[in-house]
Amino acid sequence: MGRTPALCVGQYGFEENGIRVSCKPKRNEQVFAIQLDGCLLNDNDPKCDGAFIWQAPNRAALLLVELKGAGDIPHAFGQLAYVKNRRPEYQQLKSLITTPRPIEKAFIVSSGVISKPQKEKLEKKAMLGDAKHQILFVGYQTSGTPGRKIQKYGPSGGYVDLDGQRYTIKAGVDTITGYSAHADQKDLLNFIKRMRYWPKQVRLVHGQTEAKQALKAKIEDLYSDRQLTVDVILAENTA
Amino acid sequence: MKLKKIKLENFRLWESSDLSLGSRLTLLVGENGAGKSAALDAIAIGLGEILARLPGVTGPSFRSRGDIRQAGNQLQPYTRIELTSDNGLVWDRIKRRDQSKQVAQSIGKRAGVKDIREHIDQSILEPWGANLPFELPVFVSYGVSRAMLDIPLRRRGFPQEFERFDALRNALDADTHFKSAFAWFYYKENEEHRLQKEQRSFEVTLPELDAARQAIASMFPGLSNPRVEINPLRFAVDYQNETLDIAQLSDGYQTMLGLVIDLAARMAMANPQAKDPLAMPALVSIDEVELHLHPRWQKHVMGDLLKTFPNTQFVITTHSMLVIEAINNHLKRAQLGNRSMPGELATIEPLASTDCRVYFIEQGKENNILDEETGLIDNRLLYHFNAVNHIYEQLRDLQWEAGE
């Protein structure tokens, strides 16, 4: 199936391969539909189909839109994240809005659905391009791994390829040394205990499944003793 | 007692699998003939050992043929089903191809049934014999034939009394159970009437019957005043100011009402002295939980069951992507902890992902589809929804290219 760029339909809508979206203004509202793909954006970097600027008397919104068929929803997340976080044109569109702090949202319009775990993972991965997030490496990353690329190129605004999708790293990237990667269970628990503010989320990324599960249980016990809650996430073993 | 694990060896399609079960919910999805119902049957056969130990009750065992896996036009030497309970009991049941020494040798070391029998003797039979209190766990299996309600037309053959062990009568046959639940309801209502006369008060009710009424009210907010009427004999409910016979209800209502009445009756029968019989431990398997249910009902059926029977371990099969997505909502609700929720969200029953297992079954092999990182179910049934839409989009493209 050839890729047909989205087209403006009417004054307030886009349409691609039979999928249509529009944003109709109510009284006292104004809407501009701006076609991005094939119009404002013509290079080969990731882009999404269009944007709406919605303007009410005291509120405004900049809404990115990607129209997708039922088969290819995962790519849309990366496309939207790229436009929002990487494209200067996005900032230009935003600067057209005079209302302070406009709402910024991105939409995928599709006749298909993806599973909830996949959706959450894609949403999380797309956050990599969000300047609000900070990535902290505790020590060395083996060469050739995505971790090494993020560690090496992140601070200078580079990119990383994850699952065939290129992500520009806008999150802050730092590395701290001095924490041995070879602490035992007690050391790791003490590491949390000594913090002034305990983390809300702990990710156990390395180790045998049983060991990770045991440590997860210990961490949860530790928190429940203090009547705190924690979200301990076990990463799947990739080794 | 809850089940922690089931191990299948050479059982029908299943070659060798270890399925760990969720303490609240185990969900099996997969295409027709993948081995879902076989897994439910295997649990029933394993639990059949417990039923067979109880007086007046029989439990299912292996069929005379068809249970031993066939590979390369050859029957395997034996099939084994091994169950592990949450209190650490392990037992297994075996069916041999033949009585040869060779087959016996191929089996190797087995758990046997000594421990489970001892446990039943100590925890149930001995206190029962000595008139001491004991807890009777309920095990019930609902197969797809439950859709055919065996509604009795006359009272002939209704039992004259019910004992606690009757709670498990035919419970694992996966067949329709409505007739016995009907008879129990009738019997208990008579007992209640006598009690009311004796005490000259209509306020007196039987706790067991109240439990069953409570279950019906919780599962079917629109139905009220469930009762048995005679002349003609019927199970009646009130629905929007109408009195309806259960036979008049739609298939969806009949199927689900039959299941709930039966399950509630069994739980009340098993532990009539309990403060809340519906909250006593039970294991319930339901094949195709969405059977005859409209999508609107598919969205809340699992939540209703989990809420109405709060200590029951459910083992469920489904072909409904709505049932799965609804369970995702229960899982998500649990992730949010004990915070207060607005509106409709407050009614969503939390389900911890640690209490839940979800398997996609393919050719008698299980794949875990409860994603570890997100704690949500990777709903494979959505692929088919997308495939249907994809075809539509391709057709639509052709129409567009032709300029129509």
HADDOCK unambig.tbl for C-alpha pairs under 7 A between the chains (distance, minus, plus):
assign (segid A and resid 17 and name CA) (segid B and resid 397 and name CA) 6.11 0.50 0.50
assign (segid A and resid 18 and name CA) (segid B and resid 396 and name CA) 6.68 0.50 0.50
assign (segid A and resid 70 and name CA) (segid B and resid 386 and name CA) 5.31 0.50 0.50
assign (segid A and resid 70 and name CA) (segid B and resid 389 and name CA) 6.20 0.50 0.50
assign (segid A and resid 70 and name CA) (segid B and resid 390 and name CA) 5.53 0.50 0.50
assign (segid A and resid 71 and name CA) (segid B and resid 386 and name CA) 6.71 0.50 0.50
assign (segid A and resid 71 and name CA) (segid B and resid 390 and name CA) 6.60 0.50 0.50
assign (segid A and resid 111 and name CA) (segid B and resid 389 and name CA) 6.42 0.50 0.50
assign (segid A and resid 112 and name CA) (segid B and resid 386 and name CA) 4.98 0.50 0.50
assign (segid A and resid 112 and name CA) (segid B and resid 389 and name CA) 6.60 0.50 0.50
assign (segid A and resid 113 and name CA) (segid B and resid 382 and name CA) 6.84 0.50 0.50
assign (segid A and resid 113 and name CA) (segid B and resid 386 and name CA) 6.64 0.50 0.50
assign (segid A and resid 114 and name CA) (segid B and resid 382 and name CA) 6.95 0.50 0.50
assign (segid A and resid 115 and name CA) (segid B and resid 378 and name CA) 5.39 0.50 0.50
assign (segid A and resid 115 and name CA) (segid B and resid 379 and name CA) 5.46 0.50 0.50
assign (segid A and resid 115 and name CA) (segid B and resid 382 and name CA) 6.99 0.50 0.50
assign (segid A and resid 116 and name CA) (segid B and resid 376 and name CA) 6.52 0.50 0.50
assign (segid A and resid 116 and name CA) (segid B and resid 377 and name CA) 6.92 0.50 0.50
assign (segid A and resid 116 and name CA) (segid B and resid 378 and name CA) 6.49 0.50 0.50
assign (segid A and resid 117 and name CA) (segid B and resid 371 and name CA) 6.45 0.50 0.50
assign (segid A and resid 117 and name CA) (segid B and resid 374 and name CA) 5.65 0.50 0.50
assign (segid A and resid 117 and name CA) (segid B and resid 376 and name CA) 5.56 0.50 0.50
assign (segid A and resid 117 and name CA) (segid B and resid 377 and name CA) 6.57 0.50 0.50
assign (segid A and resid 117 and name CA) (segid B and resid 378 and name CA) 5.84 0.50 0.50
assign (segid A and resid 233 and name CA) (segid B and resid 373 and name CA) 6.06 0.50 0.50
assign (segid A and resid 234 and name CA) (segid B and resid 373 and name CA) 6.27 0.50 0.50
assign (segid A and resid 235 and name CA) (segid B and resid 373 and name CA) 6.31 0.50 0.50
